[in-house]
Amino acid sequence: MIVLGYRFEPKVWAIIVTSILVLVFFQLGKWQLSRADEKNLRYEQLEQYAKQPTIKLSGTFAKLEDYQFRDVEVIGKYVPERTIYLDNKTYKGHAGYHIITPLKIENSELHVVVNRGWIATGNNRSILPPVAVVDENVKITGLVVSPELKTLQLGDDEVPGKVWGNFELQRYQKLTGLEMLPMMVLQKDDVKDGLIRDWNRPDSGAAKNLGYAVQWFLLAITAIIIFLALNVKRKN
């Protein structure tokens, strides 16, 4: 094909390779856009839930989806001997732990794990900072989130002590023998127990996916430009 003194005669393999690359980049860009839409939708749900009244978490079995991102109230008694220190948690640049203690729900055999807040490690990491023990029924209010908190992956055959690198509910339930609800409560109560409960509310995270989408679309355009540059030549 000759147009305005330029010849365009690409090889068949070049057409096939470029078409595949453009299609792949375009589909990846669309996928990132869909991920951004999902995150925006979830964030809008969070905004709506934040305006709704606190609901009571009963002692009957419930799914995470029924309570996730909702503020709940639960009454029960802590099981302090099953407390774990979730490591590698920082607050304002200081190293520390998240204190996770199971709560036996009142009038029920079910338990729910409560992230009671952050505490500093101290000067000697071999000595765990003391945490206040409550032996009576308490009323907890907080935000329900997924119970899977991962930072460092432990070996499958390793039995952790009080300090855990990550938290997996199924593993915790197996080690403790407690019957757990499939959720975690981030405690919000203003309790004078030395723990800091400054739960940052993250944004939707959609901006990152939008940035990735733009990159994939630019790669698709770049592939087309390179294809044309290599196959359009001035007629001799």
C-alpha positions, 0 to 999 in steps of 0.5 A: 500500500502506497499513500502520499509517497509512503509505503506500508507493507508490514509482515504478517507476523508483525501484524499478528504480534502487534495485534496480540500485544495491543489486545492483551494491554487493552484487556489488562487496562479494562481489568484495572478499571473494573478493579477501581470500580469495585474498590469505589463501590466498597468505599461507598458502602463503608461511607454508608455503613459509617452513618448507620447505627451500631448493631448488636453482635449476638451469640449465634453464628454469622457470616463475615459478609453480614457484618463486615465494615459495620460498627457492632456492639458485643457483650462478653468476657475476655479469655486473656490466656489466649491473647496474642501479640501481633508483631511488626505494627508501627504507630507514628514511627514506633514499633509495637504490637497489636493486642488480639484477645478472644471474647466469649460472647455472653450466653453463647459458646461462640467467641470473637477475636477483638483487636484491642489496640496498639502497644509499644514493644519497649526497649527489650523485645524479649520482654512482652509489654504487660496488657491489662486483664479484665475478669468481668463482662465487658461491652465492646464496640468496634468495626468488623473486619476480616480476621486474616491479618498477614505481615510475615508468613510463618512456616506451616510446621511452626507453632507460635507462642505469644508473638505472631507474625500474622494472624490466621483465624483457622490456625488460631481456632485449631491451636486454641480449641475455641469456636470462633466467629469468622470476623474480627472486631477493631475495638473503638472504646475509650478504655484507659488500658494503655492501648492505642486505638487510632484506626486509620480509615484508608481511602478506596485505593482506586487511584492506584488501579486507575494509574495501572490502567493508564499505563496499560493503555499507553503500552497499547498505544506505544505498541501501535506507534512502534508497529507503524514506525517500523513498517511505514517507509518513504517510497524510493 
